[in-house]
Amino acid sequence: MNRLPSLFVSHGAPTYALEPGEAGQRLAQLGQSIERPRAVLVMSPHWITRGLALTAAPMPETIHDFGGFPPELYRLRYPAPGHPELARAAADLLAAAGHSVALDQRRGLDHGAWVPLMHLFPAADVPVVQLSMPAGLDPSSAWKLGEALAPLAADGVLIVGSGSLTHNLYEIRDGHDEVEPYAVEFAEWVRDAAVALDRERLVHAIERAPHGRRAHPTPDHYLPLPFAAGAAADDAQVEVLPGGIRYGVLSMESYLFGSKRAPVRTSPAR
């Protein structure tokens, strides 16, 4: 099997499961066009632990870790199998990099994992292991976690960082499509850094990109991006997966690191 790419995906609000829009369509097309992985390993900011942990349940449950949404959202299930063997292999790689890792036999998949995977692999027939986000993680350490797990990509594992390219929930505007210019400016700056696979810029984006602190009042939803980039080969070709901006401030743009398809560069939808 060829080395698989790694993927950063913006998972937006939980309603993304019901309203795929352009971002969901792009993920669906990607799932049909890339080499089928033997498993997915995904990090999401909706599982934060003191140290590192990996799901090791044979059949992880679908966690509805949100409130106040339409009833049909809570009826959704993503019954993908787990992969305890992959969890142990990932734990070994992380241990070799100096990390202590727990294998959680009961933890399921939170919405940061299962919602985008519903669009990417809708049949739920690709096994999934979720990696927790350790408390206090910073972008440089996130990149190093990706590097530590990169060997899995050569063994048929799709490494996914699921977060949000912009994530200021204080400024969400429901009910209209007016886009905040700062979200566009931040996304454009980060896109240029991602396409160049520029580690320095991606690690320091929140401090150096225009409106970085406004786009990410807390870094948790940004950290999956350097994680996914760190798992990529140094010479990886990067493909932009446009997704527009929802609720005025949430960019749904995603990046495929290691694409064998023609790269796409585009401005965020306004």
N, C-alpha and C positions, 0 to 999 in steps of 0.2 A: 504494500500500500504506500502511495506517495504521502509525504508529509502534509498534514492537513493545515489549513489556515487557522488563525484565531480570530475571534469576533468580539467587537464591542457593540452592544445593542442598547439603545435607549428604550426603556420599557414604559415610560410615561405613567399615566394614572392606571389603576386597575381596570377601568372601563376600556382600555386598549384591547382587552380580551374580546369585548363585544363590538368594538368599533375599530377595525384594523386600519382603515384609511390607507394612505400611500405607504406608510412605514410597514404595516402588516403585509401589504401586497409585495413589497420588496423582499421581506423575509420569506414569504411563501415561494417566490421565484428562486431565491437563493437556496432554499431547502431542496428544490427540485434539480438544481444545476450543479451543486458541489458534489464531490465524492462523498458517498454515504459514510458517516462515521460509525464506528462500532459502539461509541458511547459519547456522551457530552459531560464535560466537567464545567460547572457554572458557579461563578461568585456573584452574590447579590448583597446589597447593603441592608437588606431586610432580615439578615441573620448575623448579628454581631455578638461575638463571644470574647471572653477574656484572652484566650489563646486561639489556636487554630482548631477547627473541627471539620469533619467530613461526614456526610450522610452515608450510612452503611446498611440501611434497611433494604431488603430484597424488593419490597414494593412500597416506596415512600408515598405517604398520603399527600393530598392536595390541601395546602394550608390557605385559608381565606383570612389573611392577616390585615383586614381593613374593615371599616364600618361605614354605614350610611349610604350604601350604593344600592342599585336596583336588585330585587330578589333573584332575578335570573343569573346574576353574577355569582351568587353563592351556590347555585346549582351546578356550576361548571366543575368538571373534574379533568385532571390530566393524569391518566393512569399509567404513565411510563414506568417501566421497571427500574429498580436501582441496579447497582453493580458493585457489590461488596469487594470483589477482587480488584476493581479499579480503585476503590477507596483505599485499599491497603497499599496498592502500588503508588498512589499519589502521596500517601502518608510517608512511605519510605523515601520518596524524592525530597519531600519537605524536611524530613528528619536529617537527611544527608546535608541539607542546607542550613542545619542548625535549629530547626523548629521542633517544638513539642506539639504533637497532633493527637487529638482524641477522635475516635470513631464512634459516631452517634447512631445507635441501632434503632432509635425511635423517631428521629427528626424527619419531617416530610419536606416538601418543596414549597417555598414561599412564593408570593406572586411575582417577585422579581425574577424568579426562575421559570415558573410554569407559564406565565402569561406570554412572554415572547416565544417560548418553545411551542406554544399552541399554533402560532403562525408558521414557525420554521419547520416543525415536524408534526403536523396536525394529527397524524395517526397514533402518536404517542408510542411508537414502536422502537425508539432509540433509547437505550438505557441512560439514566441521568444520575450523576453524583453532584451534590452541591457542597461547595467549600464556604465556610463561614468567613466573615470579614472580622479580623481581630480588632478589638477596641484600640484606638490610638494609631491605627494604620495611617501612614502618610504616602504621598504619591511615589516617592523613591522606593519605599519598602514594597508597595504594591507592584511596581515594575519587577523587583527582585523575586517576588512570589511567582510572577508569570515566568520569569527566567528559570526558576527552579522546576516548574512543571512542564516546561517546553518539550522535554523528551517524549512526553505523552503524545504530542502531535504527530510524531513519527510512528506511533503505534496505533493510529486510527482514532485518536480522541480529539474531538472538537472542543477547544478551550474557549469559554465564553465569559466575558465580563459584562454583566447586566446592570446598567445604571441609568444615567440621563445626562445628555450633553449639557443641558442647562436645567437647574432645579431650584428655583426660588418659589416655594409654595405660598409665600406671603403675598405674591403678586399675581396669582392665578386669576384669570378673568374668564368666567364661565358665561357662555351665551353669546359671545361675539368673537370675531376673528382678528381684531386689531392686534398687531404684533408689536411688542416693545423693541425699539431699535437696539437696545443694549444686548438683547439676547442674540440678535442677528450678528452683531459685531463680535461678540465672544465666540459664537459658533464658527464664524469665518476664520478667525485667528487660529482656533484649535484645529479646524480642518486642514489648514496649511501645514501645521505642525504634524498632524497625523499622517497626511499624505507623504510627507518627507521622512516619516518615522524618526522624528527629531526627539531623542530622549530628553535632552536638556529642556526644550520648550514644553514638552508634555508633562514632565515632572514638576515644572514651575509655573504651569499655566494659570493657576488661581491667583498667584502673586503678580504675574507679568502680563497676562492677556488683558485687553480692555474689559473693564467691568467684571473682572474675575470674582471678586468677593460678592458682588450683587448676583451674578449668575449662580454662585454656589455659596450661600451663607454658611453652610457646613459642607465638608468635602466628601461625605460618604457616597453620594451618587456620581461623583467624578472619578473616584478611585478605581472602579472597574475598567476605565479606559487605559490608564498606564499598566494595569494588570494584563489586559489583553495584548497590548502592544509589547510588553515584556516577554510574552510567550511566543512572539513572532521571530522568524529568522531575520538576521541583520539586513539582508537584501530583499526583504519581502516587498512585493508589489501591493499597494494599498488601494482598495476600492471604496469609494464613498457610496453609501446607501441612503439617498435622500428620504426624508420623512416629513418635512414641513415642521411648523411650530404650532403646538396646540395650546389653547387657553391663554394665548398671548405671550407666554414665556417659556413653555416646555418644548425644547428642540427634540425632535424624534430622529435625528440623524444618527446613523450607525456606520461602523467601519469594519471592513474585512481585511485583515492583515495576512497577506500571502495569497491574494487572489490570482487565479490563472485566467480570469476573464479580463476584458478590456476595462481599464480604470475609468471611473466616472467622476467628474468634478463639477459641482453645481452649487449655486447659492441656495441657502435655506429658503423655503417658501415663506412668503410674507403674508 
